[in-house]
Amino acid sequence: MKTRIDDQSKPQTMIQEKYTKRYQNLKVAEALSNNHLYPFACNELSSIIDLGYSQLPKDLKAFIFRDCLSAFRLLPDMNTSAAVSAANLLVKSVESAFPKQKKNLAIVEFKQAKVALKRRTKGHDEHIDLPSLPQDILVHIFSFLDVYSLLSSSQVSRSWNQATSEGSLWRSLFDLHFSHKVSIHIHPGFDWREAFKNEYILYKSSKMLRSGRGYCSYCDSVVWHDNLRCPKKQCRLKSGKKPLDLMLTHQVVNYLLGTTSSSDESDSEDEAVRGLWAYPTLQ
């Protein structure tokens, strides 16, 4: 059950300003311009539309409409499978919730973006010339990637696939996300990629990792996390190595709406997590 927090007693203009300020603090528009954050931002927009669009004031709906158009216009610049999947999910939400005129405009933008993306991908494929880098250099480069980018990179070529399977990469990711939550028995030939995969799928925080969000108690803000930490330098200095309190996507929506809810995300999201690991290891 959802409960409106102190809204009924406030003037309508104050309520609208509160919604707008909260949305601006989420910095969705900025995230859409970031290749890594783009899928997270699209998924968040989709959740806001699905779970709360009808409850939002007119001014905030205009902000969300603008950001949806921006998401579709920026899609050709992203050119990753995660970005395309997120944009497809967003357009479905737009189709189900937006009024006819705005829906039609958004769909036109989406279709034009898909055409531009197809042309750009085709041109890139025709001229691509992957450098033959030594394996140790590839591993070092890939050590800076997040989980999604690392798995996507594994499909570029055979040598990239071998480099992304390097155990040291997955051990670092495991230590970053799970070492403070689970204990494991390490033995010769231990498969760190498989260990990370199992924890990512089974551990409850896997959903939180996919939201890209966390709450920072030092600046009292909902932020896009940077390797599980607040992106603000002063907060990182204060927190040391302590990770943020990660958030589910529906918790971010609740923050925007000013509601409390006991509902959880659907089983379809669990399927999405497993789908992330559908990429095969090339032999």
N, C-alpha and C positions, 0 to 999 in steps of 0.2 A: 504494500500500500504506500502511495506517495503522499507526503504532507507538505503543503506550501508553508514556507517559513516567513511569518510576519508580513506577508504581502497584502493581505486584505485591509490592513489598517493604514497603508501608505498611499499617498496620492499617486495617480497613474503615471504622471511624468517622472516621479522619483523611481518608480518600479522600472520604467523603460530605461532610465539612465543607469540603473544598477545592472540590468541585463547587458546593456551595451558595454559598460565598463568591464564587466567580467569577460565578455567575449573578446574585447580588445586585449585584455591581459593574457588571453590564451595564445595570442600571436599566431593565429592560423595562417594569415596571409603571408607572413614572413617564412613560415615553414614550407609553404607551397613552392617557394623559390629555391629550396634546398633539396638537392638530389636525394639525400639520405632520408630527410624528413617528409618528403612529398607523399609517400604511401600512407604514413601515419596520419598526416593532415587530412588526406582524402577520406580515410576510414573514420576519422573523428567527425568530419563534416557529415558523412553518411549517417553516423549514429545520432548526431544532433537532429538531423532531419527526421530520422525514423522515430526517435524517442520523444522529441519535444518541439518539433516545428510548429505544430498547431497552438502551442502554449506561448509562443514568443510574440513580443510586440512587433508592430509593423516595421519600425526603424531597424530592428535587429534582423528581421527577415530580409531586408534590403542588403545588409552587410553579408549575410550568408549567401544570398543570390549572387552578389558580386564575387565572392570568393569561389563559388562553384564555377562561374565563368572563367575566372583566373586559372583554376585547376585544369580545366579542359584546354585552355589556350597554352598552358605550359607543358602539357603532356608530351608533345613532340620533342621537347628539350630533355626529357627524363630518359626515355628509351630503355627502360628496364621492365622485366616481367612483373615485378612487384608494383611498379607505378601503373602499368596497364591494368592489372587486376584491381587495384584500388580505384582507378578511374571508372572502370566498368561497374564496380559496386556503387560508386557515387551516382552515376547516371540512373541506376535502378531506383535509388532513393528519391532522386529528383523527379522521376516519372511518376512515382507513387504519391508524392506530397505537394509538389508545386502547383500553383494555379496554371491554367492552360497556356496563357501567353508567356509566362516566365519559363514554363516547362519546354515549350517549343523553341524558345531562344537558346536555352541551355543544350537541348538535344542537337540543334544545328551546330553549335560550337563544338560539341563532342564529336560529331560526325566529321567535321572539318579537321579536327585534331587527329582523328584516326587516319584520315587520308594523308595528311602531312607526315604523320609518323611512319606510315607505310612507305612513302616515297623516300623519306630520309633514311630509313633502315635499309631499303634496297640500294640506295646510292652508297651508303657506308659499307655494305657487304661487298659491293663491286670493287671498292678501292682499299679494302682493309688489308693491311700488311703487318701481321703481328711480329714483333721483334723476338728473336730467339735469345731470351735471357737465361742465364744460369739459374738452376733450381734454387740455390740459396738466396739469390737476389729476389726471385719471385716470392719466396716464402716471407722474406722481410717486408716486401711491399704489401702482401696480403695480411700481414699482422696488424695493419692499421684499419682493416675492414670490419664492419659489423656482420652479424650472422647472415642476414639476407644477402648482402653483397658478396660474401664469401661463397655462399652456395650458388649464387648466380654466376660468379666467375668460374666455377668448376665446370660450367657447360661451354665455355668459350673454345677451348682446345684441349687436346690430350695432356700437353705439358702443364697447362694451368690446372687441370683436374688433379694431376699428381701432386702439384704444389699445394693446392687447397686441402688435400688429404693429410698433410703433414701433422703429426701428432702434437707438436709444440704449439700450433695455432689453436687447436681445440682444447689443449690443456689451459692455455691462457684464458680462453673464453669461459671454460668451466670454473677456473679460479675466480674470475670476475663475477660470474652470476651465481654460482652455487656453492663455493667452498665453505662459506660461512653458514650454510643451511644443511648440508648433507656430508656424511663421511663415507668414503669408499675405500676398498682394499685394492691397492695397486700391485700388479704382478708383472713379470716380464711379458712383453708383447701386448700390454694393456691398450685398448682401443679408446682413445680420448674422444674421438668424433662420435663413436657409438654411445659413450657415457654421457656426453653433452646432449645428444639426441634424445636419449631416454629421459633425462631429467627435464629437458625442455618440454617434452610431450606430457610427462606425468605430473610434474610439479606444478602446483597451483599458480605460481608466479609466472608461468609461461605466458598466460594471458596478459599479465601486467607488462611483461617485456615487450609485447607486441603493440601496446598503446603508445610507447615512446614518451610517456608522461611520468612525472614524479612530483611529490610534494616536498618542498624545501622548508624546513622549520626555521631556518636562519633568516630567510627573506619573506617567509610566510606567503609563498607563491606556488601555484601550479606551473611547472616548467617543462620544457622539452629536455629530457635528461641527456647528459653527455657522458657515456660510459657509466651510467647509473648515478652520476653526480650532477649537482647544479652547475649550469654553464657560467654562472657569475663567479668571477675570480675571488671576491671577498668571502663568498660562501664556501668555496672549495678550501680556502685557507683555514676557515673556522672548523670545517667538518673533518679535515684530515682525509682518511680513506673511508670514512663512514658513508655507505650508499644512501640514496634518497629513499623515502617511503614510496614505492612504486604504486601506480594507480591503474585500475581497469578503465576501459573506455567509457563504460556507463557511469563510472564515478566522476569522470570529467564532465559528462552531460549533466549529472546531478548537481555538480558545482555551478554550472552555468544556469540551471533552472532554479537553484536554491531549494532543492528537494532532498529528501532522504528516501532511500529505497532498499529493500532487501532482495530485489531481483538480481539475477546473475546473467551473464551472457549466454547465448543459445548454444546448443550442441553443434550447430553448424560451424561455430568458431573453432571447436575442438577438431573438426574435420579439416579446417583450414591450416591448423598447426601441423597435422600429419601430412597435409599436402605439401608443406614447405620442404619436407624431407623426401619428396618423390624423385628428386634428382638422382640418377644412378651414378655410381663410381665407374668411370671408364677404365677399361683394362687394356 
